[in-house]
C-alpha cells in the first residue's frame, strides 16, 4: 500500500527525480513516479508499449508526434505505442507513467 504518492519523490532544482513503483505494488507493467523541477525536460523518446501519463501536481507540456499538449493537475493522457513524445515541466511537476 502507498498512502500518498506525492511524498515518494522530491523536487531538486535542475534535476528530475524518479521512483519505480511496479514491484512495490506487485504490478507486471512498469509504473514510475517522477518529480521534475520547473523548466526540466525529457527529450524525445518512443516506446513499444502504450503509456498512461497522470499529472498529480503541477503543469506539464507534452509533445506527442509534433502536437503539444498541456496537462495540469489530475490531467491524464495516453500515448500510443511507437509514438514519439517529449516532456517539459512548466512548473514543478509530479506525475507517473504506467506502461499499458
TORPA-4810 file (N, C-alpha, C, O; in nm, 3 decimals):
<nodes>
NODE_1_0.084_-0.119_0.000_0.000_0.000_0.000_0.088_0.125_0.000_0.193_0.129_0.064_X
NODE_2_0.044_0.225_-0.072_0.111_0.355_-0.073_0.008_0.458_-0.027_-0.098_0.472_-0.088_X
NODE_3_0.039_0.528_0.080_-0.055_0.623_0.136_-0.064_0.752_0.055_-0.174_0.802_0.031_X
NODE_4_0.050_0.806_0.012_0.049_0.933_-0.060_0.162_0.935_-0.162_0.280_0.942_-0.126_X
NODE_5_0.127_0.930_-0.290_0.226_0.931_-0.397_0.315_1.054_-0.393_0.435_1.046_-0.421_X
NODE_6_0.258_1.169_-0.359_0.333_1.294_-0.361_0.451_1.294_-0.264_0.547_1.368_-0.284_X
NODE_7_0.444_1.212_-0.160_0.552_1.208_-0.061_0.669_1.119_-0.104_0.773_1.118_-0.038_X
NODE_8_0.654_1.044_-0.212_0.755_0.945_-0.250_0.870_1.000_-0.335_0.975_0.937_-0.345_X
NODE_9_0.852_1.116_-0.397_0.960_1.180_-0.473_0.967_1.327_-0.435_0.866_1.389_-0.399_X
NODE_10_1.088_1.382_-0.444_1.113_1.519_-0.401_1.170_1.600_-0.517_1.246_1.547_-0.599_X
NODE_11_1.133_1.727_-0.524_1.190_1.817_-0.624_1.333_1.854_-0.586_1.365_1.877_-0.470_X
NODE_12_1.419_1.858_-0.688_1.556_1.907_-0.672_1.582_2.003_-0.787_1.564_1.968_-0.904_X
NODE_13_1.624_2.123_-0.755_1.648_2.224_-0.857_1.743_2.170_-0.965_1.850_2.117_-0.934_X
NODE_14_1.701_2.185_-1.090_1.784_2.142_-1.202_1.791_1.992_-1.223_1.879_1.943_-1.294_X
NODE_15_1.698_1.917_-1.162_1.703_1.772_-1.172_1.565_1.711_-1.193_1.461_1.775_-1.176_X
NODE_16_1.568_1.583_-1.230_1.448_1.502_-1.240_1.467_1.383_-1.146_1.565_1.310_-1.158_X
NODE_17_1.373_1.365_-1.054_1.378_1.251_-0.962_1.274_1.150_-1.006_1.167_1.186_-1.054_X
NODE_18_1.306_1.021_-0.989_1.209_0.918_-1.025_1.215_0.804_-0.925_1.314_0.784_-0.855_X
NODE_19_1.105_0.729_-0.922_1.098_0.613_-0.833_1.007_0.508_-0.897_0.891_0.536_-0.928_X
NODE_20_1.060_0.389_-0.918_0.981_0.280_-0.974_0.891_0.222_-0.865_0.935_0.199_-0.752_X
NODE_21_0.764_0.200_-0.901_0.667_0.152_-0.802_0.606_0.017_-0.838_0.532_-0.039_-0.757_X
NODE_22_0.635_-0.037_-0.957_0.568_-0.159_-1.000_0.597_-0.277_-0.906_0.504_-0.352_-0.873_X
NODE_23_0.719_-0.295_-0.862_0.749_-0.407_-0.772_0.684_-0.387_-0.635_0.632_-0.481_-0.576_X
NODE_24_0.687_-0.263_-0.586_0.625_-0.232_-0.457_0.477_-0.267_-0.458_0.423_-0.315_-0.358_X
NODE_25_0.411_-0.244_-0.571_0.267_-0.268_-0.583_0.233_-0.403_-0.644_0.116_-0.437_-0.658_X
NODE_26_0.335_-0.481_-0.680_0.311_-0.612_-0.736_0.253_-0.608_-0.877_0.172_-0.694_-0.913_X
NODE_27_0.292_-0.508_-0.956_0.240_-0.493_-1.092_0.331_-0.561_-1.193_0.452_-0.568_-1.172_X
NODE_28_0.274_-0.612_-1.301_0.353_-0.669_-1.410_0.406_-0.558_-1.500_0.515_-0.570_-1.556_X
NODE_29_0.331_-0.451_-1.515_0.370_-0.341_-1.603_0.447_-0.235_-1.525_0.425_-0.216_-1.405_X
NODE_30_0.539_-0.168_-1.594_0.621_-0.064_-1.531_0.536_0.055_-1.488_0.451_0.103_-1.564_X
NODE_31_0.559_0.102_-1.366_0.495_0.222_-1.313_0.605_0.304_-1.247_0.669_0.259_-1.152_X
NODE_32_0.627_0.426_-1.298_0.734_0.511_-1.246_0.677_0.648_-1.210_0.603_0.708_-1.288_X
NODE_33_0.712_0.695_-1.093_0.671_0.825_-1.041_0.787_0.923_-1.063_0.902_0.889_-1.038_X
NODE_34_0.756_1.044_-1.108_0.858_1.144_-1.138_0.829_1.275_-1.063_0.713_1.309_-1.038_X
NODE_35_0.936_1.347_-1.030_0.929_1.485_-0.982_1.025_1.564_-1.071_1.146_1.544_-1.064_X
NODE_36_0.970_1.653_-1.152_1.053_1.735_-1.242_1.050_1.879_-1.194_0.943_1.939_-1.179_X
NODE_37_1.167_1.934_-1.171_1.176_2.075_-1.134_1.134_2.161_-1.253_1.151_2.121_-1.368_X
NODE_38_1.081_2.278_-1.224_1.037_2.371_-1.328_1.146_2.391_-1.434_1.262_2.416_-1.401_X
NODE_39_1.106_2.379_-1.561_1.197_2.400_-1.672_1.273_2.277_-1.717_1.333_2.278_-1.825_X
NODE_40_1.271_2.171_-1.640_1.341_2.047_-1.678_1.268_1.978_-1.793_1.146_1.991_-1.806_X
NODE_41_1.343_1.906_-1.875_1.286_1.840_-1.992_1.335_1.696_-2.002_1.440_1.659_-1.950_X
NODE_42_1.255_1.617_-2.069_1.295_1.482_-2.111_1.282_1.483_-2.262_1.173_1.504_-2.316_X
NODE_43_1.392_1.460_-2.331_1.394_1.469_-2.477_1.315_1.354_-2.539_1.281_1.256_-2.472_X
NODE_44_1.288_1.369_-2.667_1.202_1.276_-2.739_1.247_1.132_-2.727_1.365_1.100_-2.739_X
NODE_45_1.150_1.046_-2.702_1.173_0.902_-2.698_1.049_0.832_-2.750_0.943_0.892_-2.763_X
NODE_46_1.063_0.704_-2.780_0.950_0.623_-2.823_0.949_0.496_-2.738_1.048_0.462_-2.673_X
NODE_47_0.835_0.429_-2.739_0.821_0.306_-2.663_0.741_0.205_-2.743_0.653_0.242_-2.821_X
NODE_48_0.771_0.079_-2.724_0.694_-0.025_-2.791_0.556_-0.043_-2.729_0.466_-0.100_-2.791_X
NODE_49_0.539_0.006_-2.605_0.411_-0.009_-2.537_0.337_0.125_-2.527_0.398_0.232_-2.527_X
NODE_50_0.206_0.115_-2.518_0.123_0.233_-2.493_0.149_0.278_-2.349_0.176_0.195_-2.262_X
NODE_51_0.142_0.409_-2.323_0.169_0.462_-2.189_0.054_0.551_-2.142_-0.014_0.616_-2.222_X
NODE_52_0.034_0.552_-2.013_-0.062_0.641_-1.949_0.018_0.738_-1.863_0.098_0.695_-1.780_X
NODE_53_-0.004_0.868_-1.883_0.059_0.971_-1.800_-0.049_1.039_-1.719_-0.151_1.081_-1.773_X
NODE_54_-0.025_1.051_-1.588_-0.120_1.115_-1.497_-0.044_1.220_-1.416_0.046_1.185_-1.338_X
NODE_55_-0.079_1.346_-1.433_-0.016_1.455_-1.357_-0.084_1.465_-1.221_-0.205_1.484_-1.213_X
NODE_56_-0.007_1.451_-1.117_-0.058_1.459_-0.980_-0.051_1.601_-0.926_-0.136_1.643_-0.848_X
NODE_57_0.052_1.675_-0.968_0.076_1.810_-0.915_0.156_1.888_-1.020_0.251_1.835_-1.077_X
NODE_58_0.116_2.011_-1.045_0.192_2.095_-1.135_0.134_2.105_-1.275_0.014_2.087_-1.296_X
NODE_59_0.223_2.134_-1.371_0.183_2.165_-1.508_0.291_2.112_-1.602_0.408_2.148_-1.589_X
NODE_60_0.251_2.027_-1.695_0.345_1.955_-1.781_0.309_1.975_-1.928_0.195_1.949_-1.968_X
NODE_61_0.406_2.020_-2.008_0.388_2.023_-2.154_0.437_1.890_-2.209_0.545_1.843_-2.175_X
NODE_62_0.355_1.831_-2.293_0.384_1.701_-2.352_0.370_1.713_-2.502_0.264_1.752_-2.552_X
NODE_63_0.476_1.681_-2.575_0.470_1.683_-2.720_0.463_1.539_-2.769_0.552_1.459_-2.742_X
NODE_64_0.355_1.508_-2.841_0.335_1.373_-2.894_0.324_1.383_-3.045_0.231_1.445_-3.097_X
NODE_65_0.420_1.323_-3.115_0.422_1.325_-3.261_0.401_1.466_-3.317_0.325_1.485_-3.412_X
NODE_66_0.468_1.565_-3.256_0.464_1.703_-3.305_0.351_1.788_-3.251_0.351_1.909_-3.273_X
NODE_67_0.255_1.730_-3.181_0.144_1.807_-3.123_0.172_1.834_-2.976_0.195_1.741_-2.899_X
NODE_68_0.172_1.962_-2.936_0.199_2.000_-2.797_0.068_2.005_-2.719_-0.028_2.071_-2.760_X
NODE_69_0.067_1.935_-2.608_-0.049_1.931_-2.519_-0.004_1.974_-2.381_0.111_1.954_-2.343_X
NODE_70_-0.095_2.033_-2.304_-0.062_2.076_-2.169_-0.149_1.998_-2.072_-0.272_1.997_-2.084_X
NODE_71_-0.085_1.934_-1.975_-0.157_1.861_-1.872_-0.138_1.933_-1.739_-0.025_1.963_-1.699_X
NODE_72_-0.247_1.959_-1.672_-0.242_2.021_-1.540_-0.280_1.917_-1.436_-0.306_1.801_-1.469_X
NODE_73_-0.284_1.958_-1.310_-0.311_1.864_-1.201_-0.433_1.778_-1.231_-0.539_1.828_-1.270_X
NODE_74_-0.415_1.648_-1.210_-0.515_1.544_-1.230_-0.547_1.517_-1.377_-0.639_1.440_-1.408_X
NODE_75_-0.473_1.579_-1.468_-0.490_1.550_-1.610_-0.426_1.418_-1.646_-0.323_1.379_-1.589_X
NODE_76_-0.487_1.347_-1.741_-0.436_1.218_-1.785_-0.434_1.213_-1.937_-0.514_1.279_-2.004_X
NODE_77_-0.342_1.134_-1.991_-0.330_1.121_-2.135_-0.267_0.986_-2.166_-0.178_0.940_-2.094_X
NODE_78_-0.313_0.922_-2.273_-0.245_0.801_-2.319_-0.160_0.836_-2.440_-0.198_0.918_-2.523_X
NODE_79_-0.045_0.772_-2.447_0.046_0.789_-2.560_0.048_0.657_-2.635_0.076_0.552_-2.577_X
NODE_80_0.017_0.659_-2.764_0.016_0.535_-2.840_0.154_0.471_-2.847_0.256_0.540_-2.840_X
NODE_81_0.157_0.340_-2.862_0.282_0.269_-2.884_0.348_0.324_-3.009_0.280_0.360_-3.105_X
NODE_82_0.480_0.331_-3.010_0.561_0.378_-3.122_0.549_0.528_-3.151_0.606_0.575_-3.250_X
NODE_83_0.476_0.603_-3.068_0.468_0.749_-3.085_0.592_0.813_-3.023_0.642_0.766_-2.921_X
NODE_84_0.639_0.920_-3.084_0.749_0.997_-3.029_0.691_1.099_-2.931_0.594_1.167_-2.962_X
NODE_85_0.751_1.107_-2.811_0.700_1.204_-2.713_0.816_1.263_-2.632_0.918_1.199_-2.611_X
NODE_86_0.795_1.388_-2.588_0.890_1.455_-2.501_0.811_1.532_-2.395_0.691_1.556_-2.412_X
NODE_87_0.878_1.569_-2.287_0.812_1.632_-2.172_0.888_1.755_-2.127_1.011_1.761_-2.135_X
NODE_88_0.814_1.855_-2.077_0.875_1.973_-2.016_0.789_2.015_-1.898_0.668_2.031_-1.911_X
NODE_89_0.853_2.034_-1.783_0.783_2.081_-1.664_0.766_2.232_-1.673_0.865_2.306_-1.667_X
NODE_90_0.643_2.279_-1.687_0.614_2.423_-1.691_0.632_2.480_-1.551_0.683_2.591_-1.534_X
NODE_91_0.590_2.405_-1.451_0.611_2.437_-1.310_0.670_2.310_-1.246_0.681_2.208_-1.313_X
NODE_92_0.706_2.315_-1.119_0.743_2.191_-1.051_0.628_2.093_-1.069_0.513_2.126_-1.040_X
NODE_93_0.658_1.974_-1.117_0.553_1.880_-1.155_0.585_1.739_-1.108_0.697_1.690_-1.123_X
NODE_94_0.482_1.674_-1.049_0.491_1.533_-1.013_0.387_1.457_-1.095_0.272_1.499_-1.106_X
NODE_95_0.430_1.346_-1.152_0.341_1.266_-1.236_0.392_1.123_-1.238_0.505_1.094_-1.198_X
NODE_96_0.305_1.032_-1.287_0.353_0.897_-1.307_0.326_0.853_-1.449_0.237_0.905_-1.517_X
NODE_97_0.405_0.754_-1.494_0.385_0.691_-1.623_0.366_0.542_-1.600_0.447_0.477_-1.534_X
NODE_98_0.257_0.489_-1.655_0.225_0.347_-1.647_0.232_0.288_-1.786_0.163_0.336_-1.877_X
NODE_99_0.312_0.184_-1.805_0.313_0.111_-1.931_0.188_0.026_-1.937_0.157_-0.047_-1.842_X
NODE_100_0.117_0.035_-2.048_-0.008_-0.043_-2.063_0.015_-0.166_-2.148_-0.078_-0.243_-2.171_X
</nodes>
